[in-house]
C-alpha cells in the first residue's frame, strides 16, 4: 500500500505540490497562530532541551563556531567587519589601551626588537600589488594592511623581510596565527611566492 501511494505521488508530484501550496496559503494565518501558541507554551521545555544538548556537545559547537567565524559566509564576514570597526574605534578612543600599547612597545624595544619604517605603498610595490595570503590582486593601498608574516606576538620582527601586504579581510582572518596555522581557504590560493621579492629603488638594502 505504501509503495502504491509513493508511486501515485511521484506520478502526480506537481499536482500534489500545487495543492499543498494552496492549502498552506489558505490556512497560513491559522498555522502561524498555532505555531506561536505552541512555542510560547513549550518555550521552557525547548530551552531546557537545547541547553542539555549544548552541554553534551560543547566541543562540537565550539569547533563549529570557530570554523564559521573563519569562513567566507556573509554572516561571518559581517561579524568580523563589525568587530574590526568596534576594535578600531576602541583603540582610537581608549587611553587605557593606548597606554598599554605603548608599554608593550617599550618592552619590545627593551628586548632588542628590530623595527624599520615601511609603508604600505612600498610593500605593495615590492609584492607586485598582490595579497601574500590569498594571492589575489590589491587594487589600492586603502584596502590593504601590512601583515607580519610571523606575528609579533610569536617573536616576529617589524622588518622588511617579515612584512607583506594583505587584504584587510584576509589579515583579519589570519589575526595572530602562525603561518603554518592559517585557515586553508586564504593560504596562497594562486600559489604566489614572495620569497624572491626585489626591493624598490627607494628601499634601503639590508
Residue, then its C-alpha position, 0 to 999 in steps of 0.5 A: x500500500x505504501x509503495x502504491x501511494x509513493x508511486x501515485x505521488x511521484x506520478x502526480x508530484x506537481x499536482x500534489x505540490x500545487x495543492x499543498x501550496x494552496x492549502x498552506x496559503x489558505x490556512x497560513x494565518x491559522x498555522x502561524x497562530x498555532x505555531x506561536x501558541x505552541x512555542x510560547x507554551x513549550x518555550x521552557x521545555x525547548x530551552x531546557x532541551x537545547x541547553x542539555x544538548x549544548x552541554x553534551x556537545x560543547x566541543x562540537x559547537x565550539x569547533x563549529x563556531x570557530x570554523x564559521x567565524x573563519x569562513x567566507x559566509x556573509x554572516x561571518x564576514x559581517x561579524x568580523x567587519x563589525x568587530x574590526x570597526x568596534x576594535x578600531x574605534x576602541x583603540x582610537x578612543x581608549x587611553x587605557x589601551x593606548x597606554x598599554x600599547x605603548x608599554x608593550x612597545x617599550x618592552x619590545x624595544x627593551x628586548x632588542x626588537x628590530x623595527x624599520x619604517x615601511x609603508x604600505x605603498x612600498x610593500x605593495x610595490x615590492x609584492x607586485x600589488x598582490x595579497x601574500x595570503x590569498x594571492x589575489x590582486x590589491x587594487x589600492x593601498x586603502x584596502x590593504x594592511x601590512x601583515x607580519x608574516x610571523x606575528x609579533x606576538x610569536x617573536x616576529x620582527x617589524x622588518x622588511x623581510x617579515x612584512x607583506x601586504x594583505x587584504x584587510x579581510x584576509x589579515x583579519x582572518x589570519x589575526x595572530x596565527x602562525x603561518x603554518x596555522x592559517x585557515x586553508x581557504x586564504x593560504x596562497x590560493x594562486x600559489x604566489x611566492x614572495x620569497x624572491x621579492x626585489x626591493x624598490x629603488x627607494x628601499x634601503x638594502x639590508 
